[in-house]
């Protein structure tokens, strides 16, 4: 509430004491009004003191903001310097890009040209017309008709599986090379046709057929025979084929004399002699009573099988059941329990289990199944698991007993996937991604003005976003007034202090 001043007037009297002007009365209302205003001014003074402290604090904050703004301006100046430097670097990159574009254009101009770069077809393979003849592959054709439909070029080599349509080939395969105009046969299954000029044949007879003639022994340099004197030398000292010798002529005759034989036969029995049981002192036999006793208690040691038809034991359980280190166990099983019903017909089968040791150190147990139409085996792979059942084959080894034999041999013409072909650093396929990368090469000229996405470089602090809410103006002013007359015109957010 605005303060309404009281106009105080003095009490004026004349010399006779007559009142010329009533003065402003001094009473409780006026005095209380003064006291109340003094109280209010005292409170305002405290508020002004608090505001002064706040203003001082705000001035410190403003000073801090100004320092930060000055620092930010320096950083902006640094950024401008770096941007200017980057523009120079970009210009250098532009020159390099321009050089690379020139090189790329040169490569494009040389594609498919002599001493240039080979081009690729839709499958990413160099066309055969751009390969030297010694590197071109040999084609395979089913017959002569298929051979004649191939794209022809000089040096094309073709192997024809059935070349019987060629009048020079009776049957089987033949290989041809194209001279640019025609196919020339180079080999065939029945042999190689050679054309030799008569003038190139050496040691020909003077006449053909050769005329009747003879040679002396001296004209034959490699005659394989003995001379007459050599034969007589070899026959000298030889005996006739029907000659005989007396015993004295044989110095190393291996025989007994008659006297020696008689001496050796003395005290010997005839081959047909006999002995009584009492003549044999070391006779090793059972007596009749011993045999009768053994027969009365004799049993046969058969392998006793067990009926465990509904149990599929683990390898560990077989090793734990083994009473000896190495054992064989025979069991009667349902085929479905041990999972062989897909391989062996019938509801039941016999199972043999061979346990090498009481633990896995000697290998895990092996099992063989005897079914009505086959034999299977499997081997334990751990204490708890068995390997897959495998059939014991009865293959005779004859080619006639093989299955899945190719209908044609050699195989007929066929295709390969790219993954079947071995590649290296100089011969490889180009992927679609690599072709796309080649086709989508940059067309950038190297000029900075043609760059896209360039950053906007601020030059004034007003161009910067005040995202930290710094004080950006001093629109709100503080006025201190000592009277009504010196209060200036004010704006929103201005503060006016009136000193009473």
Long-range contacts (C-beta under 8 A, 24 or more apart in sequence): 3-37, 6-30, 6-33, 37-500, 41-500, 44-500, 48-497, 51-495, 51-497, 55-478, 61-471, 62-471, 65-470, 65-471, 68-470, 69-461, 69-470, 72-461, 72-464, 73-461, 76-458, 76-461, 76-464, 79-457, 80-457, 80-459, 83-455, 83-457, 87-448, 90-448, 90-451, 91-448, 93-446, 94-444, 94-445, 94-446, 94-447, 94-448, 95-446, 96-446, 97-442, 97-444, 97-445, 97-446, 98-445, 98-446, 101-442, 101-443, 101-444, 101-445, 101-446, 104-441, 120-430, 120-435, 123-429, 124-429, 124-430, 124-431, 124-435, 125-429, 128-153, 129-153, 138-175, 140-413, 141-413, 142-412, 142-413, 146-413, 147-176, 147-183, 152-178, 153-178, 153-180, 154-178, 154-179, 154-180, 158-183, 161-408, 161-410, 161-412, 161-413, 163-188, 168-193, 173-410, 303-328, 303-330, 304-330, 305-330, 305-331, 305-332, 305-350, 306-330, 306-331, 306-332, 307-331, 307-332, 308-332, 308-333, 309-333, 309-334, 309-337, 309-348, 310-334, 310-337, 311-337, 312-337, 312-338, 312-339, 314-380, 314-383, 314-384, 314-385, 314-386, 315-360, 315-364, 315-365, 315-380, 315-381, 315-382, 315-383, 315-384, 315-385, 315-386, 316-383, 316-384, 318-353, 318-355, 318-365, 318-380, 319-355, 319-357, 319-358, 319-359, 319-360, 319-364, 319-365, 319-383, 320-358, 322-355, 322-358, 325-357, 325-358, 325-362, 326-355, 326-356, 326-357, 327-354, 327-355, 328-352, 328-353, 328-354, 328-355, 329-353, 329-355, 333-369, 335-369, 335-371, 338-369, 339-389, 340-369, 340-371, 340-376, 340-389, 343-371, 343-374, 343-376, 343-389, 343-391, 344-369, 344-371, 344-372, 344-373, 344-374, 344-376, 345-371, 345-372, 345-373, 346-371, 346-372, 346-373
